[in-house]
Amino acid sequence: MTKNIFDKIELSSGKTFENRLVMAPMTTQCSFHDGSVTDELVQYYTRRAGGPAAVIVESTFIDNYGRAFEGALGADSDDKIPGLKKLADGIKKKGSKAIIQLYHAGRMGTPELNKGRRPISASSIAALRDNAVEPRTLEADEIEDMIQLFADAVRRVIEAGFDGVELHGANTYLLQQFYSPHSNRRDDEWGGSRENRLRFPRRVAEKVRETANELGQPDFIIGYRFSPEELEEPGINFDDTMYLLNHLADHSIDYFHFSMGSWQRTSIIDTADEELLLDKYLNAASERLKEIPIMGAGGIKSVEDAEAAIHSGFDMMSVGKAHLINPDFVNLLKDNELPNSFLTEGDDVKLTIPAPLWNILGFLKE
């Protein structure tokens, strides 16, 4: 059957996406210094809700010492709940599902961002980037505590009224760090073999679903974002990724979300390989994994782009830049109107773009 970008998507947990397009999570850096919600943040997301089936709120730290950047949003303490509720309410009142992305920076954090604390990770291996700090290896009991931090954050966002969470297992954050053979050099039950390295993301996914069920939310949406490959040596290759996803498919995940700049991306490891990563995914997915919607990302600027991505095999597409420039992007597509491609002077006010985000969007300005 031919898929249409305005088809409804039934999720395994019970909720429905009203179409196949969602607003991608994009960092705004406009939260308060403690990670609480600002009015500017509520206005920005509310302005863009209503057209996309879901709005995925930007990466939100679960631990007061787990930030990856300035102005990050947090779900690390109960005093954040009222602000998060304003955010969820604003999105849902417009008709979109409200989903929030949860992460811990791990070794991608810095002492400057996290009250002087040394970053933590699966092992004491610094990230391959300028001025990276060597992290402290988490002890086994601390790993159990970290899993609980994810669960505690889920409890808060449920109390705030969110429809779901997206576990951020991409962008070399902590969930990915535990699975990567570069950042995880452990020789205990949390490291070594692929089976052991996937234990942490699997346990987090299990705990999140368990928490939602305990709070009477069996239809709570749980998504998982992943980076398909790593450039590090040794690093995650696509076979590793499929091993991870085929195992996580048995743990009540509602959708999997590729993290990449273009839905047409090929391997960044074997640059001579011209096969789309999407096609590799479809060929290697287990029967169970094939039942779970897969979300693509990158390069959607028009209805033709969206249709091409969906017809190529994605079930849904997350749209980032086009939603920045066109807050009514999905409705423009419905009405066969051509979306704008660039920002112009004064659009920060007209389009409700927070000042910190506006200041880094020079590449989108005419």
C-alpha positions, 0 to 999 in steps of 0.5 A: 500500500502506498504511504501518504505523509498525512497518514495516521501512525498507530504506535504499539503503546496505544497512542496515535500520530496524526501524520508522519511528520514531527518537529525535530529536537533542536537545541535553543539554549534559552533555558534558565541557568538552572535548566528550568523553562522560560516563557521564551521556550514555551512561546517558541514550541507552542508557535510550532505545534499544531501541524506536526504529529508530535513536537520533540522538545530538545535534549533535556538533562536528567542529572544536574551534572549532566549538561552538554551545553549552555542554556540546556533544559533540565528534568533533574528535579521536581521544581522543574515540573511546573515549567515543564507542564507549561511547555507540554500544555502549550504543545498539546493544546495546539493538537500535537503530541508533546515528547521530550528528549532525555539525555546525560552528556557523560564524557561530552560534558565539561566541569565548566558546565557542571559546577566543576564536576569531572565528567563521567562515562563508561570508562576513563577514555576522553572523547576525540575532540579538542580540549576534551576532559578525561572522564571518571569511570562510573562504578557499578552501583553508580550505573544503577543510580544513573538508570534510576535518574532516567526513571526519575526524569520520566516520572517528572515529565509524566507529571508535567503532562508529556505524552512521551520521551525520546531516549537520546542514544545518539550524538555520543551522549552517555547511552551511546558511550556505554554501547561504543567500544571506543568509550566503553573499555570495561571488563565487567557485566557492563562492558566487553562484548556487544551483549554486555555493552548494550546492557545499559541502554536496554536497562534504561529502556526497561526502567522507563517503560516500567516507570510509565506503567507504575504511574498508570501510563501504559500508552506513554510513548518511548522513542529511541534516537541513535547514531548509526555509525562512529568515526572513532576507532574502535567505534560503532559500525552499522552491524553494531547498530543493527545488533542494538536495535534488534535487541531493543525492539523487544523492550516496548520501544514505539519508534526508532529515530536516525540521527543524521544530517540527511535521510539519504546518508550513506556510510561515513566509515566506508565512503566508497559504499553508496548504499543508503543506510536506510536500505541497510537498515531495512535489509538487516531488521528483524521481523520484530524490528520491522513492526516498529516505525522508523523515523528519518531525519535531515533534508526535508524542505518540501512536500516532494522531499517528505514524500521521497523519504517516506516512499523510500522506506521511512515511516516518519520524518523529523523536520528541523530547519524547515520548522524553524523557518516555517512554524506552520510547515506541515500546514503549508504542505497540506495547502500546497504552499511553498515553504520559505528557505531562508530567514530575513531580518525581523524573523526572530520576532515574527517567527518567535525564535529565541535570541540565543538560537537566532544568534547561531542561525547565520547559515539560514539568513539571507 
